[in-house]
Amino acid sequence: MTGSIKVFLKRCKHSKNMLFRLIYHICLGLFLLFRFFTKAGYRSELYYGFRYVKRYHQRSSFTLLNRYPRLFTICQHFFEGRKQLRILSFGCSTGEEVESLGGHFPEAHITGTDINKRSIRIARTKYGSETKNFIHSLSSGFQKLENFDMVFCCAVFQSTANRTSHNNQISDWAFEQFEASLQMLDQKLSKGGLLVIDHCDFRFVDTSCAEKYETLDVANNRIQRDRPTYDRHNQKISEVSENDRVFVKIRP
Ligand SMILES: C[S@@+](CC[C@H](N)C(=O)[O-])C[C@H]1O[C@@H](n2cnc3c(N)ncnc32)[C@H](O)[C@@H]1O
C-alpha cells in the first residue's frame, strides 16, 4: 500500500500535468508538517541546519549500530596488537558509531563529535562512559583535541539532495567546505594513523591533503556505490561512485 502511494506520488512529481504536480507538492507539505510536529530529531536538524548553515554537511542524523562491519574489521586488523588507541568519530550523530567502534576496540578512548547539539546530548546519555565521550564539533574543547590514531567520517560529507534530485549537475554543497573540514581533521590525525571516509559526494584524492596519505591496500577497501560523484569544481562527473575508503597518513 505504502509502496503504491510512493509510486503514485513519484509519477505526480514528474508529471507534465500541473494538477498532479500540485497534488505532489501539497502531499509533501503535509508530510513535512506532520514530521515537524511529531519528530524532535527532525526539528533539531532544521534548527541546527539553519543556525550553522555555513558549517553543516549532511543534515540527516540517520545512523545505525554496526553500520560498517567491513570497515571496522579492516581497521581492527591494521591496529592488531595496539591497545591504547585514540579514535575520533566525526559526525557521530546519536553515538551508535562510537558504541560500535567501542565493541571492536574495547581498550581505545573514543571521542564522538557532531554539529547537532541534540544528537550529542542523546549520545552522552546512551553511550557516554570513561572511554567514550561526546563533544560539540564547534566547541573550543573540540578544536584543542589532536593526536588521534584514527578518524572516522562516514555519511557526513554528503547532501541528500545530490542523490535524490536527478538534475543535480552541480553539487548542492561546496567542495571547498569538504576540503576545509578534511584539512581540520588532518591536523588532528597522527602520522601512521588511519582516515576513514565513506558515503561521500566528493573524492578524497581531489583534496590538497591527499598527498600526505596512501590508500590502505586491503580487500574491501574500494567500494562502488549507486550514487553520484562530484569533482573539486562541484560538477557531477559520474552517476556512480567508486572510491577507496581507508587511507594511511604517511606524512605529518
Ligand atoms: C547521516 S549522519 C552519520 C552518522 C554516522 N557517522 C554514521 O555513518 O552512521 C551525519 C551526521 O553528520 C553530522 N554533521 C553534519 N555536518 C557536520 C559538521 N560540520 N561537523 C560535525 N558533524 C556534522 C550531522 O549532524 C549528522 O549527525
The ligand as an SDF file (V2000), in Angstrom:
LIG
                    3D

 27 29  0  0  0  0  0  0  0  0999 V2000
   23.9660   10.5940    8.4560 C   0  0  0  0  0  0  0  0  0  0  0  0
   24.7000   11.0440    9.9840 S   0  0  0  0  0  0  0  0  0  0  0  0
   26.0520    9.8990   10.0260 C   0  0  0  0  0  0  0  0  0  0  0  0
   26.2030    9.2540   11.3880 C   0  0  0  0  0  0  0  0  0  0  0  0
   27.3040    8.2060   11.4640 C   0  0  0  0  0  0  0  0  0  0  0  0
   28.5870    8.7480   11.1330 N   0  0  0  0  0  0  0  0  0  0  0  0
   27.0040    7.0550   10.5490 C   0  0  0  0  0  0  0  0  0  0  0  0
   27.6330    6.9000    9.4920 O   0  0  0  0  0  0  0  0  0  0  0  0
   26.1020    6.2670   10.8770 O   0  0  0  0  0  0  0  0  0  0  0  0
   25.5470   12.5640    9.5590 C   0  0  0  0  0  0  0  0  0  0  0  0
   25.9240   13.3670   10.7780 C   0  0  0  0  0  0  0  0  0  0  0  0
   26.8770   14.3610   10.4100 O   0  0  0  0  0  0  0  0  0  0  0  0
   26.6470   15.4780   11.2380 C   0  0  0  0  0  0  0  0  0  0  0  0
   27.3100   16.6640   10.6810 N   0  0  0  0  0  0  0  0  0  0  0  0
   26.9760   17.3920    9.5990 C   0  0  0  0  0  0  0  0  0  0  0  0
   27.8270   18.4180    9.4330 N   0  0  0  0  0  0  0  0  0  0  0  0
   28.7260   18.3370   10.4320 C   0  0  0  0  0  0  0  0  0  0  0  0
   29.8600   19.1130   10.8190 C   0  0  0  0  0  0  0  0  0  0  0  0
   30.2370   20.2030   10.1290 N   0  0  0  0  0  0  0  0  0  0  0  0
   30.5560   18.7520   11.9100 N   0  0  0  0  0  0  0  0  0  0  0  0
   30.1980   17.6580   12.6160 C   0  0  0  0  0  0  0  0  0  0  0  0
   29.1250   16.8800   12.3170 N   0  0  0  0  0  0  0  0  0  0  0  0
   28.4080   17.2240   11.2410 C   0  0  0  0  0  0  0  0  0  0  0  0
   25.1240   15.5680   11.2650 C   0  0  0  0  0  0  0  0  0  0  0  0
   24.6470   16.3550   12.3330 O   0  0  0  0  0  0  0  0  0  0  0  0
   24.7280   14.1060   11.3790 C   0  0  0  0  0  0  0  0  0  0  0  0
   24.5650   13.6930   12.7020 O   0  0  0  0  0  0  0  0  0  0  0  0
  1  2  1  0
  2  3  1  0
  2 10  1  0
  3  4  1  0
  4  5  1  0
  5  6  1  0
  5  7  1  0
  7  8  2  0
  7  9  1  0
 10 11  1  0
 11 12  1  0
 11 26  1  0
 12 13  1  0
 13 14  1  0
 13 24  1  0
 14 15  1  0
 14 23  1  0
 15 16  2  0
 16 17  1  0
 17 18  1  0
 17 23  2  0
 18 19  1  0
 18 20  2  0
 20 21  1  0
 21 22  2  0
 22 23  1  0
 24 25  1  0
 24 26  1  0
 26 27  1  0
M  CHG  2   2   1   9  -1
M  END
$$$$
